[in-house]
Each structure stands twice: as structure tokens, then as C-alpha cells.
Amino acid sequence: MDTPQPADAAGTNRVLLSIAAVLATLLYTIDTTIANVALPHMQGSLQATQDQIAWVLTSYIVVSAISTPLSGWLGTRYGLRRVLTVSVAGFTVASMLCGQADSLGEIVVFRGLQGAFGAALVPLSQVVLLEAFPKEAHGRATGLWGMGVMVGPIIGPTLGGYLTDTLSWRWAFYINVPVGIVAYLGILLALPKVRNRAGRRFDLTGFVLLSLAIGLFQLWLDRGQTLDWFDSTEIATEALLSGLFFYMFVVHTWTRRHTFVDPSLLRDRNFVVAIGVMFAVGLAVISPSVLLPNFLQQLQGYTPTQAGELMAVRGVTAVFGMLMAGRLVGKVSPRLLIGLGIGLTGVSLWIMAHFSLDTPWQWVVWSGAIQGLGVPLAFVPLSVVAYATLRNEQRAEASALLTLMRNIGSSAGISMVVAVLARSTQMNQSYLTGHFTPFDTSRWQMLGGLPGTNESTAAFMAEIVRQAMAIGYSNSFFLLTAVTVIALPMVLVLKKTPAAKPTP
């Protein structure tokens, strides 16, 4: 049981605990994107090929995905304080080792350690806040925690680019050290000790089957575009085995008494719907963060700093949206808030789908602002509703599953839009080129030259590629818009939950 605390200390501890929990969440979420912009510098420094350096991202994603379901069982069995402090300390040390790495093998291993230790940070930080705050304040607590979840991936590329340009790629990892120290001390001081809970026995078979299914799934998602998807024997094998292991895991879960995942969670309607909607939220939120910087820099000529500034408004409105959503939860119907949030997200993606080479910067800002406001309105009440009908001892495992589905949605979304962009660009480039032949002199004259002259041919091909890529980006955003439309009816399936009564 929790160590008794004086009443006057509870508020202070909650403030300190909230800061520590948000910082712990930021440690993990920023690192999902901060290394992306540093990859070219790391490639040159470590003398790696483009395919080899991609393992810096792949190792983090795969190991993190495998470890996320385990974090729920660990938190229930050994206590949130112990697991969180070990996770923060391990992640901080792994970050320092990443910054000191002198070879590709070293940094891949250390990034894997980051993923292993960091997997528990996001789900258990949320559970800590839910247990520290009374039920009527869960909306505000989730809003605070959600700022770390949503803002981290947004500021990651901007922060990583700045540190890489001004210092070196190693500082994209060193920046975690002071943040990790503060988060560690905050959790240590503010989170009370608890006795070990009995919990369910560890199901090794279920864990191994689920780990193999998730790891192989993440692997073929991450490497699919590079290896041309199912034309590659590796990708086809990984996809087949991931499906097979997942099927075996499902059969094992529903036919055994003691299982790795509590089957009763999957009988709760609100939690199951929350998993589906959270998958769509992860898919629709992170993918634009990958597409927009490249669109602004490659096709509209903005510098990395300018692109980051245009996207920064999304982070500002996301913070405002989190605070607003936290206060509205409990006062406004969760289904109404979630529907409004998904609707605003769809509107922002629809605007992005109409971006062209001549789109003014104001539309980029407006679309980002709408999305930054919409996502929290869906995310915060969805996170609250997901736990409203669950027992307290189920929260750690439930949070781990929700985090896992959001991360898988993000990975699937990124892989999907990158594939659509590449294939759509290729198809449209071929289509547009087919309208020009050496005999279409009028069209060549419009370009200021005739075929065979190097400058005019180069200018022609460059413009064709730009136009084809613009269409590819548009198609990718249209696809993400469709995801939000599909997710919207799922909100109607959510059950109404009893409102929490304020404590006297």
C-alpha cells in the first residue's frame, strides 16, 4: 500500500510528480524523431551506408515495440516507482552511450537499449498521474501527460536539426542527460514507495509469441519501402511469420488460464474502441510530421529552420488544446469531444491534401494550428474513457496496450505514406513525361529550349519531378484524411460513463 502522506504535502507532490512524469514522457517521445534529421551526419561520421544507418532508427522502434507490453506487467508486479526510476536511469545512460558511440554497431546496440528502457516511460507515466489525482481530475492529469506525448514528436526534428547544425549529432542524445536526471529525481522524491504486488504469474510463452509478432511486424513495416515490399523475400517472410506468431498468441491467450495479456481487457467495449481510435490517432498525427518538413524544404524551398518555425505553431496549439481538453472532460460529453477532435484533425489533413507548389505559408500555419487543436480534443477524453470502466489494477497493462497501439499506428502510418509518396511520384512522373515528346516543339519552346540541349532538358525533368512529388504528397494526405473519416463512426460505439463526483 502507499506510504501515508500529510494532506498538505499531496499538492506539492502532485506538482513535482506532474513535472517529472511529463519530462519522462518527453524523453521517449522526442527521441522517436530527434535522430531522424541527424542521420546524414551520423552516416558520414560512422562511415555507414544509407541502408546500414537506418538501423539506428529500426533498432529503437523494434526493441521499444517488443518491450512496451512487458512494461505493464512489470509496473503491476514490481511497483510504478521502481520500474519508472530504473527506466529513466537506463534511458539516460543509454542516451549518453549513444552520444559516445564510435561505430555503427555500438550505436545500434545503444539505441536498442534506449528502446528497451524507454518503453515503460509513456504508459507508466500516465498511470502514475491517474493514481496521484482524484477521478474528477483525471482529465486535467491526462492533459498534462498528453503534452509530452503530442509535443515531443513535433519538436523533435526541430530540436535535432538545431543541435546537429550548431554542435554535432551527438548532442541529439546528450540533451537527454539533464532532462533524465531531473525526471529521475522528481519521480524518486514525489512518488511514494509501494509494496510488491502479487499480480499474475509471468506468461513466458505469451510474451515470446507477442514479441516475435510485434518485432517482425515493425521490422517489415520499417524496411518495406527500402526493399520494395512483397517483392522482397525478406519482407514476405517477416510478414508471414508475424501473422503466424500473432495467431498463435491469440489462440494461446484464449485457451490458457494465466496469460501475458489479461483477456478481460478485451471484453471491455470502451477499451477496445479506444484501442482502435488510438491506432488511427497515432497514424494520422505522426505521419504529417514526417511529410511536411520534406514538402516545405524540397518543393517550396524553405530552409530547415524556416520549416521548423512554420510547424512550431502546431506544438503551441497542441499545448493549448491539451489544457482546454483537460478542463472540458467531465463537463462535456466525451463522445462529442472525441468526435470534434477527430473532425478537426480530418479538416487539417484535407487542407494539407490541397497543398501545391504555390501554397502560401499562411495555409501551412493554419492547417497545423487546426490539427494541433484537434488532436488533444480527441486524445485526452479518449484516454480518460479508456480507463473509466477498468479496475485500478488493470491500468498499467491497459496503458501499455494503448501506447503500443498508438506506436504501431504511427509506424504503420509512416510506412504507408512513404510508400504512397514514392509510388505516386513515380507513376505521375511517368504520366507527365508521356505528354512530352521530341516532336512537341510548342511545349519545349515554352520551356525555353529544344530537346537535346542539356539545360532545357534538365529544367524540364526537374519541373516534372517537382510536380509529380507534389501530387504524391497530396495523395498521401488524402489517404490520411480517409483514415480519420473511417475512425469517426467508431466514437458512437463508446458507452457513456458515469461522471466522477468531486470529493467533498
N, C-alpha and C positions, 0 to 999 in steps of 0.2 A: 504493500500500500504506500501511497505517497507520504513523504515526511510532512508532518503538520507545519504550517507556516502561520505567522502572525497575520491578521487581517490587513494591517497597514502595509505589509510587505508585498501583498499579492499584486497590487497595481504596479509597483516598481519592477517586480519580477516579470510581469507581463510585458512591460515596455522593453526591458532588456532582452527578454526571450523573443519578442517580435523582431527586434533588430537582428538578433543572432540567426533566427530562422530565415529571414529574408536574405541575409548575407550568405548563408549556407546554400540556399536555393540558387542565388546568383552565381555562386562558384561553379555549379554544374551547368546551368543554362547558358552562361556566357561562353563557356568552353565548348559548347556544341557548335559554335560558329566563329569564335575568335581566331582559330587556327587556319580557317579557310583562306583568308587573304594573305597569310604568311607562307603558304605552301610554296610559291615560286622561289622565295628567298631560302626556305629550308631545303628545297631541291638542289639549289646551287651550292649551299654550304655543306650539305651532306653527300654531294655527288651521287644523286639518285636519279633514276628515270622518272617520267611522269607517272607511269603505272606503279612504280615502287613507292613513290612519295604518297600516293593515295592511301596506302596502308596506314598512314598516320591518322587519317580520319576513320578508316574502316575498323581498325583495332579498337578505337574508343567506342564506336557505335555498337559493334557486335558484343564486346565484353559487357558494356553497360546494359544492353538489352537482356543478356543472359542473367545478369546479377539483379536486375530490378525485381522480379518476382520473389527472389530469395530475401530481399530486404524486409518484406512484410513479415515473413516467418521469424527472421532474426529480431525484429523490433518487438514482436509479441513474446518471444521466448526469453530474450536477454534484457529487455527494457530499452526504452527510447533513448535515455541519456547515454547509456554505454555504447549503443550502436552508432548514435549520431556523433559522439566525440571521436570514436575510432575512425569513422568515415571521414570527418572533416580533417583530422590529423593525417590520415593516409592520403587523402586527396591533395593536401597541401605539400606533403613530402614528395609525392609523385610529380606534382607540378614543378617543383624545384629541380627534380631529376630530369624532367623533360627539357628544362632550360639549359641544363649542363650536358645534354647528350651530344656525343661526338660522332655517332654513326647512325645509320638508318635502323639497324637492329635495336639499338638502345632506345631510341625514341619511340619505336613501335611498341616495345615492351612496356615502357613507362606510360605511354598513352593508354595501354590496356589496363595498367594499374589505376590510372585516373578513372577509367570507366568502371572498374570493379568497386573502388571505394566511393565513387560519386553516385552510384546507382541509388543509394539509400537517401541521399540528401533531399531530393524533391519530395518523395512521398512521405517520409517520416517527419520532415519539417512541417508539413500540413497537419499531420496527426498531432504533433506537439501543440500547435496553436489551437486545434479543435478541443483538446483536452484542457488547455490552460484557460480558455474563455468559456463563459456560460453559453448555453444553447442559443439564447436570443442574440448573442453577439457573434455567432458563427459567420454571418455574412461579412461583417467587418474584418474578422480574422482571416477569412478566405480572401478578401480583397487585398489585405496587406501581403499575404503569401503570394497571391496571384501576380503582384507587381514583379516579383522576382522571376516567376515563370514566363511572363509575357515580355517583359522589358529586356531580359538577358539576351535572348537570341537577336533582338533588334539592335542593341548597342554593341553586340559582339563584333561584327565586321568593322564598324566604325572605330572602335577602340583598338582592335587588332591592327587595322591599317595604320592608325596614328602611331602606335608603339613600334611597329615594324619600320615605318618610314623615318621616325625620329631617333630610335635607339637601335633595336635589332629584333629579329623574330623571336629571340629567346625571352624577351620581355613580355611577349604574349602569354608566357607561362609564369614568369616571375611575378607578374601582377597579382597572381592568386595568393602569394605567400602572406602579405599583410592582411588581406581580406580573410584568409583562412585562420590566421592567428586570432583576429577579433571575434570571428564566429565561434571558434573553439572555446575561448574564454567566456563568451556570453552564454553558451549552452552549459558550460561547466558551472557557472555561477547561478544561473537563473532556473535551470531545470532540476527539480528535486530528484533524489535517488529513489528508486523503486526496487522492491524485492523481485527476484526472478519469478516469472510467471510459468505455470506448468505448461500451458499451450499444448498443441497437438504434437505427436511424435513426428520426427523428420521423415518424409517420404522420399528416399533417395531415388527410387525408380521414377517417380513422377517428376522430380526435379531434373534428372538426366534427360528424360524424354522431352520435357518442355524446353530445356536449354538447347538441345540439339535442334528442335523445331525452330525456335526463335533465332538461334545463331545462324543456321543455314538460310533462313528466310531473309534476315538482314544482309547476309553476305551476297545473295544473288540479287537483292534489290540494289545494293551499293555498287556491284561490279557489272550489272546487267548491260548498261549502256556502253560501257567500255568494251565489252566482249560481244556486242551485238545480240544480246538477249538469247533467245532459244535457238539461235543458230550455233551457239557455243555449247559444246558437250558439258563443260563445267557448269554453266548456268542451268541447263536442263537437269543435270544430276542433282544439283543443290535444290532446285525447286521440287523435284520428285521426292527427294529424301525429307525435305522439310514438311511436305504434306503427309508423308507416311508417318513420320515421328509424331506429328500433331494428332493424327488419327489414333495412333497408339496411346498417346497421352489422354485423349478424350475417353477412350474405352477404359483405360486404367482408372481414371477419375470416377467414372460412374459405376464401376464394378468392384471397387475396393472400399474398405471401411475407413481407413486412415490414409488420406491423400494429401498431396502437396498443396493443392488449391481447395479451399472449402467449397464444396458443391452448393451449399445453401446460399452463397452469394449470388449464384447464377439463377436462383429461384426468385430473387427479389426483382420485381419489374422495374422499379426506378433505377436500380443499379445497372441492370442490363441495358436499359435505354441510355443511361448516362455513358456507358462504355461506347455504344455506337455513335452517339453525338460527339463524344470526346475524340474519337478517331477522326471524325470529319473536321472538328476544330483544329486538331493537330495538322491535318492535311492542308487545310485552307489558310492557316496562319503563317507557318514557317516557309512554305513554298514561295510566296511573294518576296520574302526577304532574300531568297536566292536569285530570283528572276530580275527584280527591279534594279539592283546595282549594276548588273551587266547590261541591261537595257539602256540605262541612263549613260553609262560610260561608252559602250560600244557603238550605240546608234545615235545618241544625242550629243556626244562629245563632252560630257561633264567629267571633271576630274574626280578621283575617289573621294576627296574631301567634300566637294560640292554635292556629289551623290549622297554621301552620308548626311549632310545638312538637310537635303530635301526629304530624306526618310526619317530624320530625327523627330519631326512633328508627330509621327506615328507613335513613338515612345512617350511623348508628352501627353497626348490624348489618351493613351493606354493607362497611364498613371491616374489621370482624372477619371477615366471610366471605371477603373478598379475601385476607387474611393466612392464614387457615386453608386456603383452596383452594390457595394458592401452595405450602404445605408438603405438602399431600396429593398434588399432582401428581407422578407418578413413583413413588409408594408405593401408590396405589390406582388401579384401572382407570379410565382417562379416561371410558369409556362409562358406568361406574357413577356417577361424579361428575356427569357432564353430565345423565344421566337423573334423578338425585336432585335436582339443581338445578332442572331444568325441572318436576319433580313438585312441589317446594315452591312454586315460582312459581305453578303452577296451583292449589294449595291456597289460597294467599293471595288469588288472584283469585276463587276460589269463595266465600271468606268475604266479600269485598267485594261480590259479587253478591247477597248476602243482607242487605246494609245496608238499613236503613229509617230513617224519620224519628226513631225512638226508639232507635236503636242506641247503646249506651253507648260512651264514649271508649276504654274498655279494649280493645274489639274492633278499633277503628281502629289502636291501637298494636300489638296482636298481629298483625294482618294485615300491617302494614308491616314488623314485625320478621321475620316469616317470609319475606316477599318479599326484604327486604334480605339475608337469609342465603342464600336460594335462588339468586338471580341470579348471584352470584360463583361458586358451585359449578358452574354451567353455563358461565359466561363464561370463566373462567381456563383450565380444561382444554381447552375448545373452541379458544381462541386458540393454545394450545400445539400441539394435534393438527393444526391447520390448516397449520402450517409444518413439521411433523415430516418430511414426505416431499418437501419442496421444496428446491431448491438455494438457497444463501445469497444469490445474486444476484437471486433471484426474490422475496425478502422484501418489498422496498419496494413493488413493484407489487401483490403479494398483500395486503399490509396496507391499501393504498389501496382495493382492491376490497372487502375485508371491511368497512372503515369506511363505504364508500359504501352497501353493502347494509344495514348497521345503521342508517344515517341515513335511507335510503329506507323501511326498515321503520318507523322512528319517525314519519316524515311520513305514511306510509300509515295507521299505527295511529291517529294523532291525527285525521286526516281521517275515518277510519272511525267512531271512537267519537263524534266531534262530530256526524256525520250521523245515527247511530243514536239518539243522545240527543235531537236536535232532532225527528226524525220520530216517535220513540216517544212523546215528551212530547206532541206534537200529537195523535197517534192516541188515546192514553189519556185526554187531556183531553176530546176529543170523546166518547169512550166513556163516561167517568164523568159528564159533563154530561148525557148522554142519559137517565140514570137519574133525573134531577130535572126535574120539570115544575111549572108553577104550581099544578097540582091535587094534587101530593103534599104535602098540608099537614102530615102527620105528620113528614116528613123536614125540612121547613122549620122546624117548631116545634123540632126537635132543635137547629137552628142558632140558635134564639132570636129568630126573626123570620119575616116572611112576604115572598114575592116582591114587589118594588116598593119596599121600604124600602131605602134606599141602604146603610146599614151592614150589614144582614144579607146583602144581595146581594154586597157587596164581600167580606165574610168568607167567604161560600160560594165565590166564584170564586177567592179566594186559596188556600183549602184545596184546591180541585180542582187548581189548578196545582201546588201542592207535592206532592200525591200522584202526579200524572201525571209530574212530574220525577223523583220517587223511583223509579218504575217504569222510566223511561228510563235512569237511572243503572244500575239493576240489570241491564237488558238489555245495556247496554254492557259491563259487567264479565263477564256470561255469555259474550259474544262473545269477549272476550279469553281467557277460560278455555278456550274451544273451540280457540283458536289453539295454546295450549300442549299440548293433547291431540293435535292433529294433528302437532305438531313432535316429540313424544316417540318415535314409531317410527323417525324418521329417524336416531336415535342408533345403532340397531342396524346401520346400513349402514356405519358408520365402521370402517376397518381397524385392526387392532392395530398399534401402532408399537413398534419396539424401544426398550427403556428405555435412557436415557443412562447411561453408566458414569462414576462420579466420577473426576476427574482425580487421579492419584497425587500 
